[in-house]
């Protein structure tokens, strides 16, 4: 089962983080290359692994570093794409120097009535000034969930591959997901924000199937605060481009209680030099200096030590 936070030992190690990531990633690459457990020819396993010197940086559609306002990309032609900005309120991201709030198109026909109404209310709160800045999970130290965590901007993510599992680790707050390389989910799944993910290699892609994604407070699929239910099912397909420079993901979402049909979206990263830096959200995310009525950062009822 995926965890929200890494153990304290990871935070201690991440202070000298780059060396730790390099050691683990190197061991993982060696294991994946040598082990027959994958039961796949070597050219069928994409090289996703990161190291102490290289990671995957999130991009905009233009190839620049993703900032606020980037969101999901459109999928290939013929597939139903993601929720977009409301046409009456054009979205401008941080790269414009004059960003505008994310106001989702609650009139999109893919939405069930309850989901459309929830998004409409959220939009009205923004337009009425009850909230000056819309909620974005990772900016307020909340987990992005599946697949929303893939939208985190600016800071890189890392993959660690071994025969039994694949780890996806974000520099931001050391958020992480664990994908078990097996052919079926366990019999019992306790719903959580990241759900239960199993993976396989197929035609040179890492294919991840996730269920058990809990519809908890502030659990959304995107920056438009698109909701979901516990019936959410997500399939992610990760592949590396032939030049080994870019990572691409195609995501399929199904939730019959929220959407009238499956929805698809895409995302892209660039492999480039990066030195691991410790990035702790809660040290900077608790304040509200502009009186924007931020959603409070997560709080725990008891210490974790």
Buried (B, 14 or more C-beta within 10 A) or exposed (E): BBEEBBEEEBBEBBEEBBEBBBEBBBEBBEBBBEEEEBEBEEEEBBBBBBBBBBBBBBBBEEEEBBBBBBBBBEBEEEBBBBBBBBEEBEBBBBBEEEBBBBBBBBEBEBBBEEBBEBBBEBBEBBEEEEBEBBBBBBBBBBBBBBBBBBBBBBBBBBBBBBBEBBBBBBBBBBBBBBBBBEEEBEEEEEBBBBBBBBBBBEEBBBBBBBBBBBBEEBBBBBBBBBBBBBEBBBBBBBBBEEEEEBBBBBBBBBBEEBBEEBBBBBBBBBBEEBEBEBBEBEEEBEEEEEEEEBBEBBEEEEEEE
